[in-house]
Amino acid sequence: MTSLAQTGEAETIQKRPLKEDVFDVLHDKIISGKYKPGEWLRQDDIATQLGVSMTPVREALDLLVAAGLAERVPYRGVRVREMATRDVVEAYGLRLILEAIIAGEAARHITPEQVKVLEKMLAEMGKYPSLKNLSHIRQLSREFHSRIAEASNNELLVKVYDVVSNAFPDWLLYEAIFRKPELLKSSMEDMQREHTAILDALKKQNHDKAVRKSIEHLMESGKWLEEYLDIPAELLREKEEQASFLLKTKI
């Protein structure tokens, strides 16, 4: 049998860092609700369960913290992030405003190359309509929005957006689908349609439509926060009214 090394093909294969594989496993467990908010993620237990050393586990936990799914508590360790109602509402309100500003700026500055990247990501998201792929879909969706932020051509805005998007508990919305799998098909179709509408507005450099579609898209998450996370409706509507003002204002 001819080996890859003999054919020279081995040079084209990039080995994935083990920390990313561990991150994916932990990410899946959080998204599916196997790890609950507030639950401690013990390095030694995880290393034993996965049959790996402590180093990639520690690095994977750092990635979880950076992605907003976990929090590091001094002298105690890392746990799945817990969020009070006030924190969720504040993150929701800030993201509504930032998504609107970013969409407006991206409509002005997006390049054809950036449009092509977003189109490819949108096509990729449409390939995985199943529960086992939800964590992958979430990561693609987050990357989709991050790419739009980059298209704003404003580095400070991108940095602020990263902080706010990590503060928004979107993983809990995906976890709700695991609890109610009958929501999977319609929720994925809705997300795909909303993302397509945003991208269409950006391609046409339609500022007002890009802002409106971005706000409407995030407001759909607001409905989920209310229905599946029991966030008081009046608090969410207050934030939505503030963001809706941006629809009447040239950003």
ABEGO torsion letter per residue (X at the ends): XBBAAAAGAAAABBBBBAAAAAAAAAAAAAAAGABBBGBBBBAAAAAAAAGBBAAAAAAAAAAAAAAGABBBBBGAEBBBBBBBAAAAAAAAAAAAAAAAAAAAAAAAABBAAAAAAAAAAAAAAAABBBAAAAAAAAAAAAAAAAAAAAAAGBAAAAAAAAAAAAABBAAAAAAAAAABAAAAAAAAAAAAAAAAAAAAAAAAGBAAAAAAAAAAAAAAAAAAAAAAAGBBAAAAAAAAAAAAAAAABBX
